[in-house]
Each structure stands twice: as C-alpha cells, then as structure tokens.
Amino acid sequence: MSAAVQIPPMDARALRAAFGSFMTGVTVVTTRNRAGQAYGFTANSFTSVSLDPPLLLVCPGKFLSSYAEFEACDVFAVSILAEGQEEISNTFASFKGDRFARVETDDDLHGVPVIAGAVAVFSCQKQQVMEAGDHALLIGQVKHFHHSARRGLGYAGGKYFSLGLEQSAARAPKQGLKNVASAIIEQNGAVYLQRDAAGYFLPQVVVSRRGLLRDALQEHLATLELGARLAQVYSIFDQAATGEHHTCFRATTHGAVPREGAFVAVEDLARLDYAVPGQAATLARYATEYQTGLFGLFIGDADGGDIHYS
Ligand SMILES: Cc1cc2nc3c(=O)[nH]c(=O)nc-3n(C[C@H](O)[C@H](O)[C@H](O)COP(=O)(O)O)c2cc1C
C-alpha cells in the first residue's frame, strides 16, 4: 500500500505572483444587456483559440460585479489596448462609477461599446461559458474584427510596459552621463511640479544603472505619497550642460493632495520658469499634445530630436 502524499496548501499570494509573471497584453471586455446597460472589465486572460471557426476566450472572475451579465450575454466584445491606454485599463479594473463616461468608445455591429484607439477589436457571439473554479471561460465566436498597426500595451508582474517605447528607452546613453528619471504626473488636467530657487521641476531621481530607471522612479514617487502610477516613456534627452541623460515617464493619479509641490494646470505649463531646461521643452510639448490626446515619444538632445508617434 502506498502512503498518501501530503500536498501542502498553496500560498494564494505566491500563486498569483507566479501566474502574474506570464507577460500578456491587456484587453477590455464589454457587453450590453437587453435594457441597454453597458458593462466592462479589464482582462489579461485573453487567448486566441481557433481560426476555423474563429474562437477566442477570456476568463471573467465570479467576483466581478458584472459576472451575471457576461454569463447571460448573447454578444460581447474584446478590445486589445494600445500603448498609452493604461488609464483605460485602470478605469475598467478599479473605477466604481460609470466607466464608459470616462473613455471614448464606439458601438460595434452588435451595439456593444468598444474602446476607441484599441489595437484590435473582436466582436463576438457568445458560444459557451464553462465554469472553472473562481473564474469562467467565456468563449466567443468572432463575428467581426478590426486591427491596426498600433503597438499593444503589455502587462507583467503587476506592471504595465510598452515594448516599442521601452526598447527606444533602453538605448545606451552617451558615456559618462548621469541617468535621471523623471515623471509627468497628471491629475484632472494638471501636472505635479516641485519648485526651488532655480525654478519648477518634475519629480526626479538619479539612477545608478539604466536598467533600474522605472523601479527607482516608482520608489521615489512612492515617497511623495501621491499614489502615482507610472505609464510609458514620454521623452528621452541628453542635457550636455549638466552631464545628464534624462528619461521622462508619464504617470497618472487620482485624488492626490500633495504634501509639498503642487498640481499646475496643463495650460499654464508653457509659461513657467524651469530649473531643468529640457523639462521646459518636454512640458511645452506635453501641454500641446494634451489637447489632442496624441502623445509622442521624443528622443534627442538640447539641439533637437525626433518625436515618434506609435
Ligand atoms: C491587467 C489586469 C488584468 C485583469 N484580468 C482579469 C481577468 O482576466 N479576469 C477577471 O475577472 N478580472 C481581471 N482583472 C480584474 C478586473 O478588471 C477587476 O476585478 C474588475 O474590473 C472589477 O470590476 P467590478 O468592480 O465591476 O467587480 C484584471 C485587472 C487588471 C488590472
């Protein structure tokens, strides 16, 4: 008789972290019920399943407030988010009010709202819902889709990443320059700035190794207690005068009340005096691009450079 093998209980947190180490994209899954009410949640459990017939799946958790709607729906849609759409992901993951009032959507052929500017959108007829533990497998047959050349938003280890932009950011800086990482933290049309005798400046930190830029900046932002979440790289520039190589990220927050420094309206950014000259140019561009919502990535130096739009 073989002895029963005792399997130790699993540490749910560790399991979640291990599952989360699998790099994915980010989608928003949406539906609309017969009464016309729209529902949506952020999901990275998207998987393409079959080409013939065209099938895909996502895994809604039974904990979702909208779970019953997805379980009962006839049609749903999956929007694959693009670089720069982190805020939309956050909205559909945690905002408790009307999520659709915060983002631009279009209605698909079934009248289901889909995310404007997404990399790809799949409009599906529900084929099957299979229960699987605390989640379900929602399988859809693709009835219509569209796809653009935009780059997708990435997600790994609980953080967003933007492959195209990060690759550019990983460019080796010129020898001997100090690496400085800074953040444009935006909240309700205003940007967080600090100030000293030399002028205004973005929260920034000097980083010993380029590989640590994002983590070091995130740690620095945590000390400001603004609840800021880093998004994609916005500007990379050398500042020969100070011997610095700057990498500036975008970031967002909600409801933050700064202990020091202040949020300055985006339209006022271009007329302030800045302590860091490169940040003046970066924020002037930010103020212009904020009006259109189309943000590029600048790579260059004090004499000029290129703006890359994905
Ligand atoms: C990147 C990311 C991926 C997620 N993936 C899933 C998923 O695949 N399935 C799921 O049920 N929830 C997922 N969530 C969590 C849900 O989006 C979140 O619990 C949901 O929007 C809460 O909605 P509710 O307030 O209506 O219950 C994900 C969240 C994030 C940030």
The ligand as an SDF file (V2000), in Angstrom:
LIG
                    3D

 31 33  0  0  0  0  0  0  0  0999 V2000
   -4.1420   43.9950  -16.1360 C   0  0  0  0  0  0  0  0  0  0  0  0
   -5.3670   43.4250  -15.4940 C   0  0  0  0  0  0  0  0  0  0  0  0
   -5.8830   42.2080  -15.9290 C   0  0  0  0  0  0  0  0  0  0  0  0
   -7.0370   41.6680  -15.3790 C   0  0  0  0  0  0  0  0  0  0  0  0
   -7.5090   40.4920  -15.8630 N   0  0  0  0  0  0  0  0  0  0  0  0
   -8.6620   39.9810  -15.3830 C   0  0  0  0  0  0  0  0  0  0  0  0
   -9.2260   38.8010  -15.9340 C   0  0  0  0  0  0  0  0  0  0  0  0
   -8.6900   38.2070  -16.8590 O   0  0  0  0  0  0  0  0  0  0  0  0
  -10.4050   38.3440  -15.4090 N   0  0  0  0  0  0  0  0  0  0  0  0
  -11.0320   38.9910  -14.3890 C   0  0  0  0  0  0  0  0  0  0  0  0
  -12.0980   38.5450  -13.9680 O   0  0  0  0  0  0  0  0  0  0  0  0
  -10.5190   40.1160  -13.8440 N   0  0  0  0  0  0  0  0  0  0  0  0
   -9.3580   40.6230  -14.3110 C   0  0  0  0  0  0  0  0  0  0  0  0
   -8.8510   41.7800  -13.7900 N   0  0  0  0  0  0  0  0  0  0  0  0
   -9.5540   42.4270  -12.6730 C   0  0  0  0  0  0  0  0  0  0  0  0
  -10.8300   43.1030  -13.1480 C   0  0  0  0  0  0  0  0  0  0  0  0
  -10.6110   44.0100  -14.2040 O   0  0  0  0  0  0  0  0  0  0  0  0
  -11.4860   43.8440  -11.9860 C   0  0  0  0  0  0  0  0  0  0  0  0
  -11.6030   42.9600  -10.9150 O   0  0  0  0  0  0  0  0  0  0  0  0
  -12.8480   44.3080  -12.3740 C   0  0  0  0  0  0  0  0  0  0  0  0
  -12.8400   45.3430  -13.3150 O   0  0  0  0  0  0  0  0  0  0  0  0
  -13.6440   44.7480  -11.1790 C   0  0  0  0  0  0  0  0  0  0  0  0
  -14.9000   45.0970  -11.6650 O   0  0  0  0  0  0  0  0  0  0  0  0
  -16.1500   45.2660  -10.7190 P   0  0  0  0  0  0  0  0  0  0  0  0
  -15.8160   46.4400   -9.8380 O   0  0  0  0  0  0  0  0  0  0  0  0
  -17.2840   45.5560  -11.6760 O   0  0  0  0  0  0  0  0  0  0  0  0
  -16.3530   43.9840   -9.9800 O   0  0  0  0  0  0  0  0  0  0  0  0
   -7.7060   42.3400  -14.3370 C   0  0  0  0  0  0  0  0  0  0  0  0
   -7.1890   43.5590  -13.8780 C   0  0  0  0  0  0  0  0  0  0  0  0
   -6.0400   44.1010  -14.4540 C   0  0  0  0  0  0  0  0  0  0  0  0
   -5.5140   45.4270  -13.9730 C   0  0  0  0  0  0  0  0  0  0  0  0
  1  2  1  0
  2  3  1  0
  2 30  2  0
  3  4  2  0
  4  5  1  0
  4 28  1  0
  5  6  2  0
  6  7  1  0
  6 13  1  0
  7  8  2  0
  7  9  1  0
  9 10  1  0
 10 11  2  0
 10 12  1  0
 12 13  2  0
 13 14  1  0
 14 15  1  0
 14 28  1  0
 15 16  1  0
 16 17  1  0
 16 18  1  0
 18 19  1  0
 18 20  1  0
 20 21  1  0
 20 22  1  0
 22 23  1  0
 23 24  1  0
 24 25  2  0
 24 26  1  0
 24 27  1  0
 28 29  2  0
 29 30  1  0
 30 31  1  0
M  END
$$$$
